[in-house]
């Protein structure tokens, strides 16, 4: 009961003067405690912001630096990379935070809709050259982190170049294409962590190996029965190899061979990858590539590729 009548002594700063309180607290101790709290809070908040951006940079690297949005000489995300297709020639738009020519005035919902739903800011549907139908399965967390990273890019003032040779009534055609051929997908809140599941997730929804290595029909619809079986005339007219574990693909490669290709670009025969795949590994226009992604993610992709159904499809330049 006596303790209830004792006062908490604050203020004289002289140690040992505890006649009125068993817990003497000096001014300098209060100041130190307050400063420590402020510094700790600043570090914690700074760490959270940096973590989101850094995680987004990893997603950007796994997505081959979003190479279609970066010119060969940079800057990263400034747009202008040429994408020729049977339905017209497209140029990747500026995705830097420039207010006038980039995405500086877009909110997060606008960017999220463009990435996963194929919707431009005016709500028109994007051309299928933007593989939103694969990014649709990207987790909420990964998309948000990617947006944080895009907002950290240096703003580049470069106007988007319009597509050339598009179909008549192109936007209506793109909307019809999406309605007919795009299956609705509910993305997970977070990405899977188990190796096989993560490898499948990265191949199909982030790194998009599926986009370049799977053939399409005459109207640009992916041929699911030929999943990862290679394309004789892929993006830019390049030969895109069969990466299924068939003898006509990578059947005689082990997981370490695949990992090495994704890390160094070096093939098992000591040749090295060229063209678009070199950009996927090394980055494009100064941006990050697969080599900059975590080793465990490259290993997850390698492990998954050894589990997909083998398809007999010898890809040749026809």
MILUMLUM-635356 format. One record per residue (C-alpha): residue in three letters; residue number from 1; x, y, z. Coordinates in nm, 4 decimals, always signed. Layout:
<pts>
{ALA,NUM,{X,Y,Z}}
...
</pts>
This chain:
<pts>
{UNK,1,{+0.0000,+0.0000,+0.0000}}
{UNK,2,{+0.2893,+0.2372,+0.0605}}
{UNK,3,{+0.3844,+0.2120,-0.3048}}
{UNK,4,{+0.0652,+0.3870,-0.4027}}
{UNK,5,{+0.1808,+0.6995,-0.2230}}
{UNK,6,{+0.5252,+0.7110,-0.3767}}
{UNK,7,{+0.5985,+0.9484,-0.6626}}
{UNK,8,{+0.7791,+0.8673,-0.9875}}
{UNK,9,{+1.0807,+1.0959,-0.9799}}
{UNK,10,{+1.1695,+1.2507,-1.3163}}
{UNK,11,{+1.4054,+1.5303,-1.3831}}
{UNK,12,{+1.7019,+1.5939,-1.1579}}
{UNK,13,{+1.9436,+1.3653,-1.3407}}
{UNK,14,{+2.1427,+1.2981,-1.0248}}
{UNK,15,{+2.1968,+0.9272,-0.9679}}
{UNK,16,{+2.1392,+0.8015,-0.6217}}
{UNK,17,{+1.8756,+1.0587,-0.5288}}
{UNK,18,{+1.6000,+0.8079,-0.4872}}
{UNK,19,{+1.4525,+0.9092,-0.1553}}
{UNK,20,{+1.1079,+0.9522,-0.3098}}
{UNK,21,{+1.1045,+0.6817,-0.5773}}
{UNK,22,{+1.2472,+0.3356,-0.6295}}
{UNK,23,{+1.2507,+0.4059,-1.0077}}
{UNK,24,{+1.4480,+0.7282,-1.0676}}
{UNK,25,{+1.4394,+0.8364,-1.4355}}
{UNK,26,{+1.6614,+1.1199,-1.5596}}
{UNK,27,{+1.6036,+1.3626,-1.8469}}
{UNK,28,{+1.8920,+1.2226,-2.0477}}
{UNK,29,{+1.7514,+0.8718,-2.0179}}
{UNK,30,{+1.4167,+0.9929,-2.1516}}
{UNK,31,{+1.5859,+1.1672,-2.4443}}
{UNK,32,{+1.7912,+0.8592,-2.5326}}
{UNK,33,{+1.4826,+0.6387,-2.5161}}
{UNK,34,{+1.2843,+0.8766,-2.7346}}
{UNK,35,{+1.5586,+0.9052,-2.9946}}
{UNK,36,{+1.6039,+0.5295,-2.9991}}
{UNK,37,{+1.2333,+0.4826,-3.0607}}
{UNK,38,{+1.2303,+0.7370,-3.3439}}
{UNK,39,{+1.5357,+0.5866,-3.5128}}
{UNK,40,{+1.3944,+0.2353,-3.4787}}
{UNK,41,{+1.0599,+0.3447,-3.6238}}
{UNK,42,{+1.2288,+0.5136,-3.9185}}
{UNK,43,{+1.4388,+0.2053,-3.9860}}
{UNK,44,{+1.1383,-0.0234,-3.9685}}
{UNK,45,{+0.9288,+0.1892,-4.2048}}
{UNK,46,{+1.2229,+0.2329,-4.4398}}
{UNK,47,{+1.2843,-0.1411,-4.4395}}
{UNK,48,{+0.9229,-0.2107,-4.5334}}
{UNK,49,{+0.9358,+0.0328,-4.8277}}
{UNK,50,{+1.2728,-0.1020,-4.9456}}
{UNK,51,{+1.1530,-0.4600,-4.9098}}
{UNK,52,{+0.8544,-0.4054,-5.1378}}
{UNK,53,{+1.0727,-0.2385,-5.4005}}
{UNK,54,{+1.3440,-0.5021,-5.3765}}
{UNK,55,{+1.0929,-0.7841,-5.4016}}
{UNK,56,{+0.9497,-0.6094,-5.7048}}
{UNK,57,{+1.2934,-0.5926,-5.8616}}
{UNK,58,{+1.3176,-0.9705,-5.8226}}
{UNK,59,{+0.9834,-1.0143,-6.0002}}
{UNK,60,{+1.1045,-0.7766,-6.2723}}
{UNK,61,{+1.4203,-0.9865,-6.3138}}
{UNK,62,{+1.2224,-1.3111,-6.3241}}
{UNK,63,{+1.0016,-1.1525,-6.5913}}
{UNK,64,{+1.3154,-1.0984,-6.8021}}
{UNK,65,{+1.3221,-0.7312,-6.7127}}
{UNK,66,{+0.9926,-0.6822,-6.8985}}
{UNK,67,{+1.2135,-0.6519,-7.2039}}
{UNK,68,{+0.9379,-0.5466,-7.4434}}
{UNK,69,{+0.9173,-0.2207,-7.2510}}
{UNK,70,{+1.2853,-0.1289,-7.2737}}
{UNK,71,{+1.4792,-0.0055,-7.5790}}
{UNK,72,{+1.8087,-0.1775,-7.6535}}
{UNK,73,{+2.0104,+0.1148,-7.5177}}
{UNK,74,{+1.7769,+0.1882,-7.2235}}
{UNK,75,{+1.6610,+0.3471,-7.0119}}
{UNK,76,{+1.4791,+0.0661,-6.8365}}
{UNK,77,{+1.1050,+0.0706,-6.8942}}
{UNK,78,{+1.1079,+0.3640,-7.1375}}
{UNK,79,{+0.9235,+0.1711,-7.4084}}
{UNK,80,{+0.9755,+0.1435,-7.7805}}
{UNK,81,{+1.0931,-0.2165,-7.8268}}
{UNK,82,{+0.9593,-0.3493,-8.1574}}
{UNK,83,{+0.7343,-0.6575,-8.1452}}
{UNK,84,{+0.6411,-0.7807,-8.4963}}
{UNK,85,{+0.3423,-1.0168,-8.5193}}
{UNK,86,{+0.1138,-1.1488,-8.7974}}
{UNK,87,{-0.1467,-0.8998,-8.6766}}
{UNK,88,{+0.0648,-0.5872,-8.6847}}
{UNK,89,{+0.3834,-0.4437,-8.5427}}
{UNK,90,{+0.3637,-0.3291,-8.1833}}
{UNK,91,{+0.5958,-0.1209,-7.9670}}
{UNK,92,{+0.6227,-0.1692,-7.5931}}
{UNK,93,{+0.4784,+0.1284,-7.4025}}
{UNK,94,{+0.6609,+0.3454,-7.1513}}
{UNK,95,{+0.6157,+0.2008,-6.8009}}
{UNK,96,{+0.8352,+0.4463,-6.6128}}
{UNK,97,{+0.6720,+0.6911,-6.3677}}
{UNK,98,{+0.6848,+0.9846,-6.6080}}
{UNK,99,{+0.3625,+1.1796,-6.5580}}
{UNK,100,{+0.3034,+1.2690,-6.9228}}
{UNK,101,{+0.4357,+0.9752,-7.1262}}
{UNK,102,{+0.4537,+0.6923,-6.8723}}
{UNK,103,{+0.2441,+0.5623,-6.5828}}
{UNK,104,{+0.3107,+0.8459,-6.3409}}
{UNK,105,{-0.0579,+0.9379,-6.3183}}
{UNK,106,{-0.1849,+0.5814,-6.3019}}
{UNK,107,{-0.2989,+0.4484,-5.9674}}
{UNK,108,{-0.2145,+0.0973,-5.8508}}
{UNK,109,{-0.5515,-0.0388,-5.9634}}
{UNK,110,{-0.4886,+0.0944,-6.3167}}
{UNK,111,{-0.1496,-0.0779,-6.3355}}
{UNK,112,{-0.2819,-0.3993,-6.1850}}
{UNK,113,{-0.5643,-0.4097,-6.4404}}
{UNK,114,{-0.3205,-0.3568,-6.7270}}
{UNK,115,{-0.0901,-0.6371,-6.6083}}
{UNK,116,{-0.3450,-0.9036,-6.5185}}
{UNK,117,{-0.6689,-0.8095,-6.6962}}
{UNK,118,{-0.5426,-0.6652,-7.0231}}
{UNK,119,{-0.7199,-0.3360,-6.9662}}
{UNK,120,{-0.5706,-0.0059,-7.0743}}
{UNK,121,{-0.6353,+0.2959,-6.8573}}
{UNK,122,{-0.9292,+0.3966,-7.0790}}
{UNK,123,{-1.0723,+0.0448,-7.0194}}
{UNK,124,{-1.0098,-0.0686,-7.3755}}
{UNK,125,{-0.8598,-0.4168,-7.4132}}
{UNK,126,{-0.4924,-0.4541,-7.4918}}
{UNK,127,{-0.3606,-0.6537,-7.7867}}
{UNK,128,{-0.2741,-1.0193,-7.7108}}
{UNK,129,{+0.0911,-0.9301,-7.7647}}
{UNK,130,{+0.0713,-0.8208,-7.3999}}
{UNK,131,{+0.0451,-1.1642,-7.2288}}
{UNK,132,{-0.1959,-1.0476,-6.9593}}
{UNK,133,{-0.3727,-1.3847,-6.9824}}
{UNK,134,{-0.0601,-1.5458,-6.8342}}
{UNK,135,{+0.0136,-1.2651,-6.5874}}
{UNK,136,{-0.3472,-1.3131,-6.4692}}
{UNK,137,{-0.2167,-1.5904,-6.2438}}
{UNK,138,{+0.0483,-1.3716,-6.0793}}
{UNK,139,{-0.0119,-1.3419,-5.7062}}
{UNK,140,{-0.1533,-1.0281,-5.5490}}
{UNK,141,{+0.1658,-0.9782,-5.3493}}
{UNK,142,{+0.3943,-1.0147,-5.6516}}
{UNK,143,{+0.1891,-0.7712,-5.8585}}
{UNK,144,{+0.1901,-0.5147,-5.5792}}
{UNK,145,{+0.5658,-0.5533,-5.5344}}
{UNK,146,{+0.6206,-0.5204,-5.9088}}
{UNK,147,{+0.4171,-0.1991,-5.9089}}
{UNK,148,{+0.6328,-0.0659,-5.6247}}
{UNK,149,{+0.9444,-0.1395,-5.8304}}
{UNK,150,{+0.8040,+0.0236,-6.1442}}
{UNK,151,{+0.7374,+0.3384,-5.9428}}
{UNK,152,{+1.1045,+0.3393,-5.8393}}
{UNK,153,{+1.2354,+0.3499,-6.1984}}
{UNK,154,{+1.3795,+0.6730,-6.3294}}
{UNK,155,{+1.1097,+0.8640,-6.5131}}
{UNK,156,{+1.1799,+0.8725,-6.8873}}
{UNK,157,{+0.9985,+1.1214,-7.1066}}
{UNK,158,{+0.9358,+0.9171,-7.4205}}
{UNK,159,{+0.6000,+0.9092,-7.5959}}
{UNK,160,{+0.4557,+0.5705,-7.6882}}
{UNK,161,{+0.4841,+0.4735,-8.0516}}
{UNK,162,{+0.1522,+0.3585,-8.2037}}
{UNK,163,{+0.1143,+0.0124,-8.3515}}
{UNK,164,{+0.1473,-0.0310,-8.7267}}
{UNK,165,{-0.0704,-0.2478,-8.9508}}
{UNK,166,{-0.3290,-0.3369,-8.6878}}
{UNK,167,{-0.6558,-0.5075,-8.7725}}
{UNK,168,{-0.9577,-0.2899,-8.8558}}
{UNK,169,{-1.1564,-0.2086,-8.5419}}
{UNK,170,{-0.8627,-0.3459,-8.3482}}
{UNK,171,{-0.9894,-0.2700,-7.9984}}
{UNK,172,{-1.3174,-0.4476,-8.0644}}
{UNK,173,{-1.1252,-0.7423,-8.2072}}
{UNK,174,{-0.9038,-0.7594,-7.8965}}
{UNK,175,{-1.2084,-0.7530,-7.6707}}
{UNK,176,{-1.3686,-1.0356,-7.8687}}
{UNK,177,{-1.0420,-1.2349,-7.8579}}
{UNK,178,{-1.0267,-1.1982,-7.4815}}
{UNK,179,{-1.3916,-1.3000,-7.4426}}
{UNK,180,{-1.3528,-1.6097,-7.6580}}
{UNK,181,{-1.0114,-1.7402,-7.5615}}
{UNK,182,{-0.9048,-1.6102,-7.2209}}
{UNK,183,{-0.9994,-1.8296,-6.9300}}
{UNK,184,{-1.0749,-1.6422,-6.6104}}
{UNK,185,{-0.8160,-1.7141,-6.3453}}
{UNK,186,{-0.8305,-1.6317,-5.9765}}
{UNK,187,{-0.4780,-1.5365,-5.8699}}
{UNK,188,{-0.3406,-1.6479,-5.5338}}
{UNK,189,{-0.2792,-1.3949,-5.2584}}
{UNK,190,{+0.0848,-1.5024,-5.2356}}
{UNK,191,{+0.3087,-1.7093,-5.4596}}
{UNK,192,{+0.3742,-2.0757,-5.3786}}
{UNK,193,{+0.7022,-2.1613,-5.2085}}
{UNK,194,{+0.7380,-2.5387,-5.2591}}
{UNK,195,{+0.9878,-2.6000,-5.5395}}
{UNK,196,{+0.7676,-2.7800,-5.7932}}
{UNK,197,{+0.4701,-2.5516,-5.7402}}
{UNK,198,{+0.6895,-2.2435,-5.7534}}
{UNK,199,{+0.8585,-2.3604,-6.0714}}
{UNK,200,{+0.5201,-2.4090,-6.2395}}
{UNK,201,{+0.4067,-2.0683,-6.1152}}
{UNK,202,{+0.7154,-1.8911,-6.2509}}
{UNK,203,{+0.7102,-2.0686,-6.5876}}
{UNK,204,{+0.3409,-1.9928,-6.6423}}
{UNK,205,{+0.2787,-1.6594,-6.4710}}
{UNK,206,{+0.5991,-1.4607,-6.4148}}
{UNK,207,{+0.8928,-1.5682,-6.6311}}
{UNK,208,{+0.6467,-1.6707,-6.9041}}
{UNK,209,{+0.8549,-1.9454,-7.0612}}
{UNK,210,{+0.5133,-2.0635,-7.1768}}
{UNK,211,{+0.4577,-1.7500,-7.3849}}
{UNK,212,{+0.7570,-1.7886,-7.6152}}
{UNK,213,{+0.8015,-2.1683,-7.6130}}
{UNK,214,{+0.4390,-2.2668,-7.6844}}
{UNK,215,{+0.3075,-2.2466,-8.0454}}
{UNK,216,{+0.0011,-2.0426,-8.1377}}
{UNK,217,{-0.2647,-2.1026,-8.3984}}
{UNK,218,{-0.3513,-1.8736,-8.6878}}
{UNK,219,{-0.5377,-1.6268,-8.4675}}
{UNK,220,{-0.2781,-1.6137,-8.1953}}
{UNK,221,{-0.4332,-1.8573,-7.9474}}
{UNK,222,{-0.1764,-2.0704,-7.7592}}
{UNK,223,{-0.1921,-2.4405,-7.8496}}
{UNK,224,{-0.2166,-2.5953,-7.5048}}
{UNK,225,{-0.1545,-2.9462,-7.6374}}
{UNK,226,{+0.1924,-2.8262,-7.7459}}
{UNK,227,{+0.2848,-2.6757,-7.4094}}
{UNK,228,{+0.6517,-2.5651,-7.4162}}
{UNK,229,{+0.7159,-2.7731,-7.7310}}
{UNK,230,{+0.8902,-2.4943,-7.9225}}
{UNK,231,{+0.8143,-2.2670,-8.2163}}
{UNK,232,{+0.9860,-2.2542,-8.5548}}
{UNK,233,{+0.9062,-1.8859,-8.5991}}
{UNK,234,{+0.8715,-1.7274,-8.2586}}
{UNK,235,{+0.8928,-1.3645,-8.1475}}
{UNK,236,{+1.0935,-1.1626,-8.3963}}
{UNK,237,{+1.1088,-1.4646,-8.6282}}
{UNK,238,{+1.3489,-1.6469,-8.3967}}
{UNK,239,{+1.3564,-2.0249,-8.3570}}
{UNK,240,{+1.2341,-2.1046,-8.0054}}
{UNK,241,{+1.3386,-2.4533,-7.8935}}
{UNK,242,{+1.1384,-2.7359,-7.7447}}
{UNK,243,{+1.2009,-2.7304,-7.3681}}
{UNK,244,{+1.0000,-3.0394,-7.2752}}
{UNK,245,{+1.1964,-3.3446,-7.1489}}
{UNK,246,{+1.1681,-3.5230,-7.4844}}
{UNK,247,{+1.4598,-3.6370,-7.6987}}
{UNK,248,{+1.3684,-3.3571,-7.9414}}
{UNK,249,{+1.3787,-3.1112,-7.6526}}
{UNK,250,{+1.5889,-3.1121,-7.3381}}
{UNK,251,{+1.5406,-3.4776,-7.2474}}
{UNK,252,{+1.9146,-3.5382,-7.2106}}
{UNK,253,{+1.9680,-3.2320,-6.9902}}
{UNK,254,{+1.9673,-3.2645,-6.6146}}
{UNK,255,{+1.8400,-2.9988,-6.3749}}
{UNK,256,{+2.1877,-2.8568,-6.3313}}
{UNK,257,{+2.2190,-2.8071,-6.7094}}
{UNK,258,{+1.8955,-2.6073,-6.7123}}
{UNK,259,{+2.0011,-2.4083,-6.4076}}
{UNK,260,{+2.3315,-2.3189,-6.5747}}
{UNK,261,{+2.1536,-2.1950,-6.8876}}
{UNK,262,{+1.9259,-1.9737,-6.6760}}
{UNK,263,{+2.2258,-1.8444,-6.4801}}
{UNK,264,{+2.5017,-1.7996,-6.7358}}
{UNK,265,{+2.3393,-1.8567,-7.0752}}
{UNK,266,{+2.5824,-2.1439,-7.1335}}
{UNK,267,{+2.4387,-2.4561,-7.3008}}
{UNK,268,{+2.5508,-2.8095,-7.2134}}
{UNK,269,{+2.7443,-2.8251,-7.5428}}
{UNK,270,{+2.9395,-2.5155,-7.4318}}
{UNK,271,{+2.7667,-2.2926,-7.6843}}
{UNK,272,{+2.5727,-1.9986,-7.5477}}
{UNK,273,{+2.2193,-1.8720,-7.5980}}
{UNK,274,{+2.1599,-1.5889,-7.8439}}
{UNK,275,{+1.8967,-1.3288,-7.9286}}
{UNK,276,{+1.5952,-1.2947,-7.7037}}
{UNK,277,{+1.7048,-1.5716,-7.4676}}
{UNK,278,{+2.0316,-1.3925,-7.4032}}
{UNK,279,{+1.8275,-1.0890,-7.2989}}
{UNK,280,{+1.6105,-1.3082,-7.0763}}
{UNK,281,{+1.9192,-1.4295,-6.8912}}
{UNK,282,{+2.1313,-1.1150,-6.8877}}
{UNK,283,{+1.8671,-0.8437,-6.8873}}
{UNK,284,{+1.7727,-0.5986,-7.1574}}
{UNK,285,{+1.8746,-0.2351,-7.1975}}
{UNK,286,{+2.0440,-0.2221,-6.8583}}
{UNK,287,{+1.7652,-0.3966,-6.6682}}
{UNK,288,{+1.7938,-0.7144,-6.4600}}
{UNK,289,{+1.7523,-1.0639,-6.6017}}
{UNK,290,{+1.7197,-1.4196,-6.4737}}
{UNK,291,{+2.0828,-1.4227,-6.3644}}
{UNK,292,{+1.9920,-1.1550,-6.1101}}
{UNK,293,{+1.7012,-1.3530,-5.9637}}
{UNK,294,{+1.7421,-1.5740,-5.6559}}
{UNK,295,{+1.9202,-1.9028,-5.7278}}
{UNK,296,{+1.6364,-2.1001,-5.5692}}
{UNK,297,{+1.3934,-1.9558,-5.8239}}
{UNK,298,{+1.6125,-2.0606,-6.1151}}
{UNK,299,{+1.6403,-2.4054,-5.9588}}
{UNK,300,{+1.2622,-2.4223,-5.9179}}
{UNK,301,{+1.2165,-2.3504,-6.2891}}
{UNK,302,{+1.4749,-2.6152,-6.3771}}
{UNK,303,{+1.3078,-2.8738,-6.1534}}
{UNK,304,{+0.9632,-2.8037,-6.2968}}
{UNK,305,{+1.0761,-2.8268,-6.6596}}
{UNK,306,{+1.1925,-3.1834,-6.5951}}
{UNK,307,{+0.8387,-3.2778,-6.4872}}
{UNK,308,{+0.6288,-3.1493,-6.7795}}
{UNK,309,{+0.4943,-3.4005,-7.0326}}
{UNK,310,{+0.7514,-3.4716,-7.3065}}
{UNK,311,{+0.6394,-3.3754,-7.6562}}
{UNK,312,{+0.8015,-3.5035,-7.9725}}
{UNK,313,{+0.8533,-3.1854,-8.1724}}
{UNK,314,{+1.1801,-3.1236,-8.3508}}
{UNK,315,{+1.1867,-2.7496,-8.4028}}
{UNK,316,{+1.3630,-2.6398,-8.7179}}
{UNK,317,{+1.3873,-2.3079,-8.8996}}
{UNK,318,{+1.1396,-2.3665,-9.1810}}
</pts>
